[in-house]
């Protein structure tokens, strides 16, 4: 099992990272990302990063359940999506 936690939102080419995760995985991959727009709304509610509308510095990608599933689908099947506030955690199985 391979874990990638809180990384994809920082990468210029996240699809390449996903491809490599599934290449080296023997079966399962667990990925976590901030759940957008909940992440930004929570930041703004805490009066954080207001000038950037709640976007953390360094977050260049933003994911919701549909968007993260779309980049995973070419490489694996999404088995389960967990939504602990304010994240998305995806368990996927390699094809």
C-alpha positions as CSV (number, residue, x, y, z in Angstrom):
1,X,0.0,0.0,0.0
2,X,1.3,3.4,-0.9
3,X,0.3,6.6,0.9
4,X,0.4,10.1,-0.6
5,X,-0.8,12.6,2.0
6,X,-1.2,16.3,1.5
7,X,1.1,16.5,-1.6
8,X,-0.9,16.7,-4.8
9,X,-2.2,20.2,-4.2
10,X,1.5,21.4,-4.3
11,X,2.6,19.7,-7.5
12,X,2.9,21.3,-10.9
13,X,2.2,17.9,-12.6
14,X,0.0,15.9,-10.2
15,X,-1.0,13.4,-12.9
16,X,2.6,12.2,-13.2
17,X,2.7,11.6,-9.4
18,X,-0.5,9.6,-9.6
19,X,0.8,7.6,-12.5
20,X,4.0,6.8,-10.5
21,X,2.1,5.9,-7.4
22,X,0.1,3.3,-9.2
23,X,3.1,2.0,-11.1
24,X,5.0,1.2,-7.9
25,X,2.0,0.0,-5.9
26,X,1.3,-3.7,-5.6
27,X,-2.4,-3.1,-5.0
28,X,-3.7,-0.1,-3.0
29,X,-3.1,3.6,-2.9
30,X,-4.3,6.1,-0.3
31,X,-4.3,9.7,-1.3
32,X,-5.4,12.7,0.8
33,X,-6.0,16.3,-0.4
34,X,-7.8,19.3,1.0
35,X,-11.5,19.2,0.1
36,X,-12.3,22.3,-1.9
37,X,-14.1,24.6,-1.5
38,X,-14.5,23.6,2.1
39,X,-10.8,24.0,2.8
40,X,-10.8,27.6,1.6
41,X,-14.1,28.4,3.4
42,X,-12.7,27.0,6.7
43,X,-9.5,29.1,6.3
44,X,-11.5,32.2,5.7
45,X,-13.7,31.4,8.7
46,X,-10.5,31.4,10.8
47,X,-9.4,34.7,9.1
48,X,-6.5,33.0,7.4
49,X,-5.3,33.8,3.9
50,X,-8.1,36.3,3.4
51,X,-6.3,38.2,0.6
52,X,-6.0,34.9,-1.3
53,X,-9.7,33.9,-0.6
54,X,-8.6,31.2,1.8
55,X,-6.0,29.6,-0.4
56,X,-2.9,28.4,1.4
57,X,0.5,29.5,0.0
58,X,1.8,26.8,-2.2
59,X,-1.6,25.2,-3.1
60,X,-1.6,25.3,-6.9
61,X,-4.2,22.5,-7.4
62,X,-7.6,22.3,-5.8
63,X,-9.6,19.1,-5.5
64,X,-13.2,18.0,-4.8
65,X,-14.3,14.4,-4.9
66,X,-15.2,14.4,-8.6
67,X,-11.9,16.1,-9.7
68,X,-9.6,13.7,-7.7
69,X,-11.5,10.7,-8.9
70,X,-11.1,11.8,-12.5
71,X,-7.3,11.9,-12.3
72,X,-7.2,8.5,-10.4
73,X,-9.6,6.6,-12.8
74,X,-7.0,6.0,-15.6
75,X,-4.8,4.0,-13.1
76,X,-7.1,2.6,-10.5
77,X,-10.6,2.1,-9.1
78,X,-11.8,4.4,-6.3
79,X,-12.9,2.0,-3.6
80,X,-13.9,4.4,-0.8
81,X,-13.9,8.2,-0.2
82,X,-13.6,9.4,3.4
83,X,-14.4,13.0,4.2
84,X,-13.0,14.0,7.6
85,X,-13.4,17.8,7.8
86,X,-11.8,19.4,5.8
87,X,-10.0,16.7,3.8
88,X,-10.7,14.0,1.2
89,X,-9.0,10.7,1.7
90,X,-9.3,8.2,-1.2
91,X,-8.6,4.5,-1.1
92,X,-8.0,3.2,-4.6
93,X,-7.1,-0.2,-6.0
94,X,-4.7,-0.6,-8.9
95,X,-6.2,-2.0,-12.1
